[in-house]
Amino acid sequence: MHPRTPRRGEPVLAALISLATVVAAACAPIPQSPTLPPVSSPAVGVVVELGLRGLGDVASLRLRLDDGRILDLAVGTVENAVEFPPSHLAEMKSLGLPVRVFFRDEAGRSVAYRFEHVEAMDGSAVPSGSTVPASASPSPAGSTSAGAAVQVVLVSASAWPGGTTVLFTLDEADNTVIEAPDAAVVVTATEVSAPAGQVPVVVSADARFVRVQSSDRPLYAVDLDLVRPGTWHLDVTATIDGVRREGATPLTVSNPGATPGRGDPAPNIHTPTAADVDGNLSLIVGPPFADPRFYDTSVDQAIAQGIPFVLVLDSAKWRTSLYCGLAISMIQRVAREWRQVTFMHVEPFATTVVAGALVLDPPEGAVHFSASAQAWGLGLQGIEVQTSPWVFVVDGTGRVQAKFQGIIGSDELEVALLKLTGG
């Protein structure tokens, strides 16, 4: 076993946010209730909204306090930015973990200057991306918690019914990431939100040690067949250097709507290519433009030729969520290392060309998915435009092997590509 130096905020979700483009956000004074005392510093709550002013630059946040009040804060110079990078707030928001925020009044504005993790029930700090250690975390009836505790830190942001791959790290109590390639790691997933009258499903599988090119983090990947969307509880048992250790974490399995799952055939459709517009990419995609190679091949062409591919449905121009544009940025980095895989980018929203410029269709109407995106299930069965971006990984037989939505990490994608290419 080779512990590594702890790096709080290392998880990929924080790295993704550092790639964010401008998102407008306004900061208001603290809303005060006539029946409750004024909010004083520090405040503890869950991050429900973030505003960014530029690359890796968090401008504001909205905090929901335990009493239900909303606290709007600007973000100033953070005194402990090395220990707690402000970009790490995106991960805290995604996982619903509480954060302690120190703030002060500056020219009539409430400005945050320090962030801290909220202590767990046993007094230890809750690490980024994880729950409290298994000894302090509630477990489903009948489960046990034997052996020394280990922290299970989720790396995956997307999990789906049917076959899904879950990535995680194993951490010590001081947040040191454990590097144990030879560890025997078993994951048991128990359905917490089973429908009334149905027996909760329990599945178990061995996890494997993996490394990817974009990160030096020691990761574990497990393939689980989770039958329904909802909340699941993961119990992880790791035998490291002959010592049995246990940890646990919750996992949210998303509703896939009509999107294809693992093993399903990919929609055999033509997607816009550079050849369709004589190389004028401005007629099929909004700026800033991604790698021109992303528009060389259509989905139907790749399927006909037996070419494995990654399809990115994301928009850097028309943003319907905080994460729009980030998938394109991430894919451009990954594509440089995976030349043997074809990458495609398709503008997900309905557009038309007016006076030589690409605009939404209709120009003054609400944003809605294009026919290409709808063929992949977007815009159907509750999959709204606010769920963008989406990424699908398809093998050489034309079947979907992985999909990702919203916050999409290069770690997740590269593990899917390793499996796709037999690496």
C-alpha positions as CSV (number, residue, x, y, z in Angstrom):
1,M,0.0,0.0,0.0
2,H,1.4,3.4,-0.9
3,P,-0.5,6.4,0.6
4,R,-0.4,9.6,-1.4
5,T,-0.3,13.1,-0.2
6,P,-3.9,14.3,0.4
7,R,-5.1,16.9,-2.0
8,R,-8.5,18.2,-1.0
9,G,-10.4,19.4,-4.0
10,E,-8.5,16.9,-6.3
11,P,-11.6,15.2,-7.5
12,V,-12.5,15.5,-11.2
13,L,-15.6,17.5,-10.6
14,A,-13.6,20.4,-9.3
15,A,-11.2,20.1,-12.2
16,L,-14.2,20.3,-14.6
17,I,-15.4,23.5,-13.0
18,S,-12.0,25.1,-13.5
19,L,-12.8,24.8,-17.2
20,A,-16.1,26.7,-16.9
21,T,-16.8,29.6,-19.2
22,V,-18.6,32.7,-18.1
23,V,-21.8,32.3,-16.1
24,A,-23.5,35.4,-14.9
25,A,-24.4,35.6,-11.2
26,A,-25.6,38.4,-8.9
27,C,-25.0,38.7,-5.2
28,A,-27.6,40.2,-2.9
29,P,-27.4,41.1,0.8
30,I,-28.4,38.3,3.3
31,P,-32.1,37.9,3.3
32,Q,-33.3,38.3,6.9
33,S,-36.4,36.8,8.4
34,P,-38.5,39.0,10.7
35,T,-39.0,36.1,13.1
36,L,-35.4,34.7,13.1
37,P,-32.2,36.3,14.3
38,P,-29.8,37.7,11.6
39,V,-27.5,35.2,10.0
40,S,-24.0,35.5,11.5
41,S,-20.7,34.2,10.3
42,P,-19.8,31.4,10.0
43,A,-22.9,29.9,8.4
44,V,-23.4,26.2,7.6
45,G,-25.6,25.0,4.8
46,V,-25.8,23.3,1.4
47,V,-24.7,25.1,-1.8
48,V,-27.7,25.3,-4.1
49,E,-26.3,27.7,-6.8
50,L,-22.9,28.9,-8.0
51,G,-22.0,31.9,-10.2
52,L,-18.7,32.0,-12.2
53,R,-17.1,35.1,-13.6
54,G,-14.4,33.3,-15.6
55,L,-12.1,30.2,-15.7
56,G,-12.0,28.7,-12.2
57,D,-13.2,31.9,-10.7
58,V,-16.2,31.5,-8.4
59,A,-17.9,34.8,-8.1
60,S,-20.9,34.0,-5.9
61,L,-22.8,31.2,-4.2
62,R,-26.3,30.6,-2.7
63,L,-26.4,28.7,0.5
64,R,-29.5,27.0,2.0
65,L,-29.4,27.0,5.7
66,D,-30.8,24.4,8.0
67,D,-33.8,26.6,8.9
68,G,-34.6,27.0,5.2
69,R,-33.4,30.5,4.7
70,I,-31.3,31.3,1.6
71,L,-28.0,33.1,2.0
72,D,-26.5,34.9,-1.0
73,L,-22.8,35.6,-0.8
74,A,-20.1,37.1,-3.1
75,V,-16.8,35.3,-3.0
76,G,-13.8,37.4,-2.2
77,T,-10.2,36.5,-1.6
78,V,-10.3,33.0,0.1
79,E,-7.7,32.8,2.9
80,N,-7.5,29.0,2.8
81,A,-7.8,28.5,-1.0
82,V,-5.0,25.9,-1.0
83,E,-6.9,23.7,1.5
84,F,-10.3,24.4,0.0
85,P,-10.2,25.7,-3.6
86,P,-13.4,27.7,-4.3
87,S,-14.0,25.6,-7.4
88,H,-14.5,22.6,-5.0
89,L,-17.9,24.2,-4.1
90,A,-19.3,22.7,-7.3
91,E,-18.6,19.2,-6.0
92,M,-20.1,20.0,-2.6
93,K,-23.2,21.3,-4.5
94,S,-23.4,18.2,-6.7
95,L,-23.1,15.8,-3.7
96,G,-25.4,17.8,-1.4
97,L,-22.7,18.0,1.3
98,P,-22.8,20.9,3.8
99,V,-20.1,23.5,3.9
100,R,-19.1,26.1,6.6
101,V,-18.8,29.6,5.2
102,F,-17.1,32.5,6.9
103,F,-18.2,35.9,5.6
104,R,-18.0,39.6,6.4
105,D,-19.6,42.8,5.2
106,E,-17.7,44.7,2.5
107,A,-19.4,47.9,1.3
108,G,-22.8,46.6,2.0
109,R,-22.2,43.1,0.5
110,S,-21.8,39.8,2.3
111,V,-18.5,38.4,1.1
112,A,-17.2,34.9,1.8
113,Y,-13.5,34.7,2.7
114,R,-13.1,31.2,4.1
115,F,-14.7,27.7,3.4
116,E,-14.5,24.6,5.6
117,H,-15.8,21.1,5.5
118,V,-18.4,20.3,8.1
119,E,-17.2,17.8,10.7
120,A,-18.7,14.3,10.6
121,M,-20.4,12.6,13.5
122,D,-17.2,11.2,14.7
123,G,-15.4,14.5,14.7
124,S,-13.4,13.9,11.5
125,A,-13.6,16.2,8.5
126,V,-16.0,15.1,5.8
127,P,-13.7,14.7,2.7
128,S,-14.6,15.9,-0.7
129,G,-16.9,13.6,-2.5
130,S,-17.5,11.2,0.4
131,T,-19.8,10.5,3.2
132,V,-18.8,10.0,6.8
133,P,-16.8,6.8,7.6
134,A,-18.9,3.6,7.6
135,S,-18.7,3.3,11.4
136,A,-20.7,6.6,11.7
137,S,-22.9,6.2,8.7
138,P,-26.3,4.6,8.8
139,S,-26.4,1.3,7.0
140,P,-29.3,-0.8,5.7
141,A,-30.8,-3.3,8.1
142,G,-28.7,-6.5,8.4
143,S,-25.4,-4.9,7.3
144,T,-22.3,-5.0,9.4
145,S,-19.3,-2.7,9.8
146,A,-16.3,-4.8,10.7
147,G,-12.6,-3.9,10.4
148,A,-10.9,-0.5,10.2
149,A,-12.9,2.2,8.5
150,V,-12.0,3.5,5.0
151,Q,-13.5,6.4,3.3
152,V,-15.2,5.7,0.0
153,V,-15.0,8.8,-2.3
154,L,-17.2,8.7,-5.4
155,V,-15.6,9.9,-8.6
156,S,-18.6,9.0,-10.8
157,A,-21.2,11.7,-11.4
158,S,-23.5,9.5,-13.6
159,A,-25.1,6.2,-12.7
160,W,-27.9,4.5,-14.6
161,P,-30.3,1.6,-14.3
162,G,-28.9,-1.6,-16.0
163,G,-25.2,-1.8,-16.5
164,T,-23.3,1.1,-15.1
165,T,-19.7,1.6,-14.0
166,V,-19.0,3.3,-10.7
167,L,-15.6,4.9,-10.0
168,F,-14.3,5.7,-6.5
169,T,-11.2,6.1,-4.5
170,L,-10.4,4.7,-1.1
171,D,-9.1,7.3,1.4
172,E,-7.7,7.3,4.9
173,A,-9.2,9.4,7.6
174,D,-6.8,12.2,6.8
175,N,-7.9,12.2,3.2
176,T,-4.8,10.5,1.9
177,V,-5.7,8.5,-1.2
178,I,-4.9,4.8,-0.8
179,E,-2.9,3.2,-3.6
180,A,-3.3,-0.6,-3.4
181,P,-3.4,-2.2,-6.8
182,D,-3.5,-5.7,-5.3
183,A,-6.3,-5.0,-2.9
184,A,-9.3,-7.3,-3.1
185,V,-12.3,-4.9,-3.2
186,V,-15.9,-6.0,-3.2
187,V,-18.9,-3.6,-3.6
188,T,-22.4,-4.5,-2.5
189,A,-25.2,-2.2,-3.7
190,T,-28.5,-2.2,-1.7
191,E,-31.5,-0.5,-3.1
192,V,-32.8,2.1,-0.5
193,S,-35.7,3.6,-2.5
194,A,-37.4,0.3,-3.6
195,P,-41.1,0.8,-4.6
196,A,-43.6,0.0,-1.9
197,G,-44.4,-3.7,-1.6
198,Q,-41.2,-4.7,-3.4
199,V,-38.1,-6.3,-1.9
200,P,-35.0,-4.1,-2.2
201,V,-32.6,-5.4,-4.7
202,V,-29.0,-6.3,-3.6
203,V,-26.2,-6.8,-6.0
204,S,-22.5,-7.5,-5.5
205,A,-19.4,-7.3,-7.7
206,D,-15.6,-7.1,-7.5
207,A,-14.0,-3.8,-8.2
208,R,-10.8,-3.4,-10.2
209,F,-7.9,-1.1,-9.8
210,V,-7.5,1.4,-12.8
211,R,-5.4,4.3,-13.9
212,V,-6.1,6.7,-16.7
213,Q,-3.9,9.0,-18.7
214,S,-5.5,12.3,-17.5
215,S,-5.0,11.6,-13.8
216,D,-2.5,10.0,-11.5
217,R,-5.2,9.1,-8.9
218,P,-5.5,5.4,-8.0
219,L,-9.1,4.5,-8.9
220,Y,-11.3,1.6,-8.4
221,A,-14.1,0.7,-10.9
222,V,-17.0,-1.6,-10.4
223,D,-19.6,-2.7,-12.9
224,L,-23.1,-2.9,-11.3
225,D,-26.4,-4.0,-12.7
226,L,-28.7,-1.6,-10.8
227,V,-32.3,-2.4,-11.8
228,R,-34.1,0.9,-11.0
229,P,-33.4,4.6,-10.6
230,G,-33.3,6.0,-7.1
231,T,-31.1,5.9,-4.0
232,W,-28.7,3.0,-3.4
233,H,-26.3,2.3,-0.6
234,L,-22.8,1.0,-1.5
235,D,-20.9,-1.1,1.1
236,V,-17.3,-1.5,0.1
237,T,-15.0,-4.1,1.6
238,A,-11.3,-3.8,0.9
239,T,-8.7,-6.3,1.9
240,I,-5.4,-4.3,1.9
241,D,-2.2,-5.9,3.0
242,G,-4.2,-8.7,4.7
243,V,-6.3,-6.3,6.7
244,R,-10.1,-6.2,6.0
245,R,-11.4,-2.6,5.9
246,E,-14.9,-1.3,5.2
247,G,-16.6,1.9,4.1
248,A,-19.8,3.0,2.6
249,T,-21.4,5.8,0.5
250,P,-24.8,6.6,-1.0
251,L,-25.3,6.5,-4.8
252,T,-28.0,8.2,-6.8
253,V,-29.1,6.3,-9.9
254,S,-30.6,8.7,-12.4
255,N,-33.8,8.2,-14.4
256,P,-32.6,7.6,-18.0
257,G,-35.8,8.6,-19.7
258,A,-35.7,7.4,-23.3
259,T,-31.9,7.5,-23.7
260,P,-30.3,4.3,-24.7
261,G,-28.5,2.2,-22.0
262,R,-25.5,0.0,-22.0
263,G,-25.9,-2.7,-24.7
264,D,-28.6,-0.9,-26.6
265,P,-28.1,-0.1,-30.3
266,A,-27.1,3.5,-31.0
267,P,-29.5,5.5,-33.1
268,N,-28.4,5.1,-36.7
269,I,-28.8,8.7,-37.8
270,H,-26.9,11.2,-39.9
271,T,-25.4,14.0,-37.8
272,P,-24.1,17.2,-39.3
273,T,-20.5,17.1,-40.7
274,A,-18.2,19.6,-42.2
275,A,-18.8,18.0,-45.6
276,D,-22.5,18.9,-45.4
277,V,-21.6,22.6,-45.3
278,D,-18.5,22.7,-47.5
279,G,-16.3,23.1,-44.4
280,N,-18.1,26.1,-43.0
281,L,-18.6,24.9,-39.4
282,S,-20.4,28.1,-38.4
283,L,-23.4,26.8,-40.2
284,I,-23.8,23.7,-37.9
285,V,-22.2,24.7,-34.6
286,G,-22.1,27.8,-32.5
287,P,-18.7,29.3,-31.5
288,P,-16.3,28.8,-30.0
289,F,-15.6,25.9,-32.3
290,A,-14.2,22.6,-31.1
291,D,-11.5,20.5,-32.8
292,P,-12.4,20.3,-36.6
293,R,-11.9,16.5,-36.5
294,F,-15.1,16.3,-34.4
295,Y,-17.1,17.1,-37.6
296,D,-15.5,14.7,-40.0
297,T,-17.7,11.7,-39.4
298,S,-21.5,11.2,-38.9
299,V,-23.0,8.7,-36.5
300,D,-24.4,6.6,-39.3
301,Q,-21.0,6.6,-41.1
302,A,-19.2,5.4,-38.0
303,I,-21.8,2.6,-37.4
304,A,-21.6,1.4,-41.0
305,Q,-17.8,1.3,-40.8
306,G,-17.6,-0.4,-37.4
307,I,-15.8,2.5,-35.9
308,P,-16.1,3.0,-32.1
309,F,-16.9,6.6,-31.3
310,V,-17.8,9.2,-28.6
311,L,-20.7,11.5,-29.3
312,V,-20.9,14.8,-27.4
313,L,-24.2,16.6,-27.3
314,D,-23.2,20.0,-25.8
315,S,-23.4,23.7,-26.6
316,A,-20.8,26.3,-25.7
317,K,-23.0,29.1,-27.3
318,W,-26.4,28.4,-25.9
319,R,-26.2,27.5,-22.2
320,T,-29.2,25.9,-20.5
321,S,-27.2,24.7,-17.4
322,L,-24.1,25.6,-15.5
323,Y,-22.2,22.8,-17.2
324,C,-22.9,23.6,-20.8
325,G,-19.7,23.9,-22.8
326,L,-17.6,21.9,-20.2
327,A,-18.1,18.6,-22.0
328,I,-16.7,20.0,-25.2
329,S,-13.6,21.3,-23.3
330,M,-13.0,18.0,-21.6
331,I,-13.5,16.0,-24.8
332,Q,-10.9,18.1,-26.6
333,R,-8.3,17.2,-24.0
334,V,-9.2,13.5,-24.0
335,A,-9.2,13.3,-27.8
336,R,-5.6,14.3,-28.0
337,E,-4.7,11.1,-26.0
338,W,-7.1,8.8,-27.7
339,R,-6.4,9.1,-31.4
340,Q,-7.7,5.6,-32.1
341,V,-11.3,6.6,-31.2
342,T,-13.5,8.9,-33.3
343,F,-15.0,11.9,-31.4
344,M,-18.1,13.7,-32.7
345,H,-19.7,16.9,-31.5
346,V,-23.3,17.8,-32.3
347,E,-25.1,21.0,-31.3
348,P,-28.0,19.6,-29.2
349,F,-30.5,22.4,-29.8
350,A,-32.7,23.1,-32.8
351,T,-31.0,25.7,-35.0
352,T,-31.4,27.4,-38.3
353,V,-29.3,29.7,-40.5
354,V,-30.5,33.3,-40.9
355,A,-28.5,35.7,-43.0
356,G,-25.6,33.4,-42.9
357,A,-25.6,33.0,-39.1
358,L,-26.6,30.0,-37.0
359,V,-29.4,30.9,-34.6
360,L,-31.9,29.0,-32.5
361,D,-35.0,27.7,-34.2
362,P,-37.3,29.5,-33.7
363,P,-35.1,32.5,-33.0
364,E,-37.5,34.0,-30.4
365,G,-38.8,30.8,-29.1
366,A,-37.9,28.5,-26.2
367,V,-34.8,26.4,-26.5
368,H,-35.6,22.8,-27.5
369,F,-33.6,19.8,-28.6
370,S,-32.8,19.2,-32.3
371,A,-33.9,16.1,-34.2
372,S,-30.5,14.6,-33.7
373,A,-30.6,15.0,-30.0
374,Q,-34.2,13.7,-29.8
375,A,-33.1,10.5,-31.6
376,W,-30.9,9.9,-28.6
377,G,-33.9,10.3,-26.2
378,L,-33.2,13.9,-25.3
379,G,-36.4,16.0,-24.9
380,L,-38.4,12.8,-24.2
381,Q,-39.7,11.3,-20.9
382,G,-38.6,14.2,-18.7
383,I,-35.1,14.8,-20.2
384,E,-35.3,18.6,-20.5
385,V,-32.8,21.0,-22.0
386,Q,-31.5,21.8,-18.5
387,T,-30.0,18.3,-18.3
388,S,-27.3,19.2,-21.0
389,P,-24.6,18.2,-21.7
390,W,-24.7,14.5,-22.7
391,V,-22.0,12.1,-23.8
392,F,-22.4,8.6,-25.3
393,V,-19.7,6.0,-25.9
394,V,-20.4,3.5,-28.7
395,D,-18.5,0.4,-29.6
396,G,-17.5,-0.9,-33.0
397,T,-20.7,-3.0,-33.2
398,G,-22.9,0.1,-32.9
399,R,-24.0,-0.5,-29.3
400,V,-23.9,2.0,-26.4
401,Q,-21.3,1.1,-23.8
402,A,-21.5,4.2,-21.5
403,K,-23.3,7.5,-21.2
404,F,-22.7,10.6,-19.0
405,Q,-24.8,13.6,-18.2
406,G,-24.3,17.0,-16.6
407,I,-21.0,17.0,-14.7
408,I,-18.7,14.8,-16.8
409,G,-15.2,13.8,-15.7
410,S,-12.4,12.8,-17.9
411,D,-11.7,9.9,-15.5
412,E,-15.1,8.4,-16.1
413,L,-14.8,8.8,-19.9
414,E,-11.3,7.3,-20.0
415,V,-12.3,4.3,-18.0
416,A,-15.1,3.7,-20.5
417,L,-12.6,4.1,-23.4
418,L,-10.2,1.6,-21.7
419,K,-13.0,-0.9,-21.7
420,L,-14.0,0.0,-25.2
421,T,-10.5,-0.6,-26.6
422,G,-9.6,-3.5,-24.5
423,G,-7.0,-1.5,-22.5
